[in-house]
Amino acid sequence: MINNAPSEKPGLKAWLLLILLSLMWGSSFILIKAGLRVFDPLEVGSLRIAAAGVFLLPLAFKDIRKVNQREWKYLLYIGLMGSLIPAFLFAKAQTRIDSSLAGVINALTPLFVLFIGAIFFARKIRRNQYIGLIIGFCGTALLVMAGSGGSWDQLNFYGLFVVAATICYGFNLNIIKYKIESLKAISITSISISLVLIPATLFLLFGTDFISKMTTIPDASLAFAAITLLGIMSTSIALVIFNGLVRMTNPIFTSSVTYLIPLVAVGWGVWDGEVLLIGHFLGMIIVLAGVFIANAKK
């Protein structure tokens, strides 16, 4: 069981869960890439949520009576911004950027946790956090420009889909920490994903060519397995750990998993034959430097 006490100081258990979470989420980008070899981004995103929702549905039914009236809207927000919308955004982004780069840009999440917390949740933000935010954006701009040779029409703006997903995560973390008080991490995860399960499943079955591809494309079963694993491991189980860490420690510590995610994502990308240029490495360093500076106490 994950302790939901509002402790701010991370202990050994919190660090071990953070490392496990980084392995799960760091592997999610290569699984998305495997799914995109057969399915389009809308199918990948819908299938990911459907797999996660079906896996967690029994838990949602068990805990649904614990939700008070005020919390329903926040759980819906968490389902949308923490799961459904990012699932589509990451899949769309990886149609044009490598999985390793998606993992690196995802490191902007802690910066948006700070920024959104300051604007919408009255959290104080220090000068070094503003500086870190600016540096992180500079690194993202370099990642977008890498490989373009200075040509405007060659810029890979698909990285901005990942930026949009990190903005969603920024709202998600702050809502979990400051708007949901009574529910355990597993309840937050199971109920929030269950709220978006039905629309995602209906769209997958009746709004896409998913069924046709499953019956006609030989490699569809492998792609299906990859996205199903993504939904169960990187969405369901990982979100339970993630939400628990937010409650156990604080949003900044939990979102710092994005320090470790790029290492796992880049490792998988290199293993899969992805080529990284000097500009990509510089962008990675700058993004992570921005996150580090923003999280520094002094």
N, C-alpha and C positions, 0 to 999 in steps of 0.2 A: 504493500500500500504506500502511496505517495502522501507524505504529510502535507496538509494544507494550512498549517499554521503560518501566520504572516511574518515569518522571520526574514530579516533583511540580510543577514550574514550567511553566505553560502558555506556549507560544511562539506565533508568528504563525500557524503551521499549525493549532494547536489552536483559536485564536480563529476562524479562517475556517471550520473544521469545525463549531464551535459555532453560528455564524450560519446555515450551511446547514442544520444540524439543526433550528434554531428555525423556519425557513421550512417544512420538511417537516412537523414536528409541529404547528406553528401552523395549518397547513392541514387537519390531520386531523379537526378538529371539524366543519368545514363539510362534509367528505366524509361523516362519520357522519350528519349531518343530512340529506344528500341520500339516503343509503341508507335512512334511517328513513321516508322518504315512501312506501316500498313494503314494506319488510321490517320484521319486529319485532326487538327487541334481540337475542334469541337467534340469529336468522338473520344479523343484521349481524355479531355477534361471531364466529360460526362461519365465515362466508364470509371475513371478514378474515384469520383464522388459516389457513384453507385456501389462500387466494391467496398468503399469505406463505410458507407451508410448501412449496407446489408450486414456487414460484419459487426457493427455497433448497435444495430436495431434492438436486439434483446436487452441490452443495457439501458437503452433509452426508455423502453417501456417500463423497466423496473424503477427508474428514477424520476419519471415524468411527474409524479405526484408531489415531488419535493420542490417544484418550481413555483414561485409565487407570481402573482399577476404582473408585477413590475418588471420581472426578469425575462419574460417571454420575448419582448422586443430586442433586448440585448443579445439573447441567444440567437435570434434570427440574424442580427448584425454579425455575430461571430461566425455563423454558418456561411454567410455570404462573403465577408471580407477575410475570414481566416481560412476558408476552404474553397468555395465554389468559384469565385472570381479569379483568385490566383491560379487555380487549376487550369483555367482557360488561357490566362495570360502567359504562364510559363510554357504551355504547349505551343502557343502561337509564336512566342519568341524563338523557341528552339527549331522552328522551321527554317530560320535564317542565321542563327548563331550557334556556336558549339555548346555542348553541355557544360564544359568546363568554364566558359565565360559566363554562362547563366548562373553558375554557382558562385562566381566571384562578385557579380553585380548584386546578387542577393545579400551580400555583406553590408549593403546600405541599410538594412532593416533597423539596426540599433540607432542609426542617425534619425530615421523617421519616427522611431519610438520617442526620442527626445523632443523632436520638433513638434510632433502632434500632441504630445503630452503637455508641452508648454502652451500651445495655442488653444486647445480644446479642453484640457483637463487641469488647467491652472497650475501646472508643475513648473518649478523654477528651472531655468536653463542658464548655464554659466557661459562665460566668454569662450573658453576652450571648446565647448560643445558647438557653438556657432562656427568656430574655426574648423572643427572636425567635419561639420556638415559641408562646408565649402570645399574642403580638400577632397572629401568623398565624391562630390559631384564632379570635380576636376578629373579624378581617376576614372569615373564612369564615362566622361566625355572622351578621354583618351582611348578607352576600350571601344567606344563607338567609332572613333576615327581610325583605329589600328587597321592596317591593310588597305586603306582607301587611297593611299598614295597622294593625299592632299586633294583628291577630287571630291567635290560636294556630292555628286550623284552616286558616289561609291560608298558613302557613309552608311553604316549598318544601324539604322534607327530601330531595328527590332529589339535591341537591348533595352529600349525605353519601355517595352512591355514588362520586362523584369522590374524596372524601376517602379512602374505602376503597381506591381504585385507587392513590392516592399512597402509602398504607401498603405496598401490594404492591411498588411501585417502590423504596421505602426498603429493604426486604429484598433486592430484586433487585440493587441497586447494591452493597450491602455484600458479598453473596455473590460477585459478579463480582470485586470488588477483592481480597477477602481469602481466598477459598476456591478460586479457579481460577487456578493459576499457570502451567500449561504450554501452554494453548491460546491461539491468536490470536483476535482479536475476531470475525472472520468465521466461525471454527469454532464459537465459543460461540453465536453467533446462529443459524447454520444448523442445528446439531445440537439445540439447545434447542427451537427451533420445530418441527423435524421430530418431536420426541418427542410433541408435542401435536397434530400434524397429523392423524393417523388418527382419534382420538376426535372432533375437531372436524368433520372431513369426514363421518364416519358419522352424527353427530348432525344435521348440516345436511341430508343427503340422506334420512335415514329418521326423524328425530325432529321435523321441522318441515314447513311447507307451502311450502318454498322452490321445489321443482320445479313445483308447481301455480301459484304466483305468476309464475314465469318464463314459463309458457306461456299465461297468461290475462290478465295485467295489462300494458297497452300500455307504461307507463313503466318496466317492470321492467328492461329492458336498460340504461337510464341509471343506475338505482340500482345495478345489478350492476357497471357500469363504475366508478362512484364508489367502491364498497367494494373492488373489485379493485385500483384505483389506491391506495387506502388501505393495503391489505395489502402491496403490492409496495413502494410508496414510503415510507409512514410506519411500517411495521412491519419489513419486511425490510431495505431499504437504510439506513433511519434507525437501526435497531438495530445494524447493523454499525458505523456511525459512532459511535453512542453507546457501545457496548461498547469500541470502540477508544479513545475519549476517556477512559473510566474507567481503562484500562490505561496510556494515555499520560500522564495527569495525575493526577487524584484524583477520588473520588466527589463531593466538594462542588463543584469547578469544573464538572464535567460536568452535575450536576443543576441548576446555575445557568442552564442553557438555559431554565428555566422563568421567568426574568426576561423573556426575549424572546418566548416562546410567547404570552403574553397579548396582546401588541401585534399579532401576526399574527392571532390568533384573533378579537380584537375588530374588527380591520379587515375581516376576512371577514364577521363578523356584521353590522356596520353596512352593508356592501355588500349583504347579503341582506335588509335591512329590519328587523333586530332592534332593539328599543327598549331603551335603558338608562336607568334612573332614577338620581337623585342617590345613593340608597343603594347602588346597584351600583358607582358610581364610587368612593364612599368605601370600600366593602369592598375593591375592587381595590387602592386605595392602601395600605390597612392591611395586606393580605396581602403585597404586595410590600415594604412597609416591614419587616415581620417577617422576611422572607427576607433582606433586606439587612442588618438588625441581626445576625441569626444568623451571617451569613457575614463580618461585619466582623472584622478582626484585632484591633482594640482596641475 
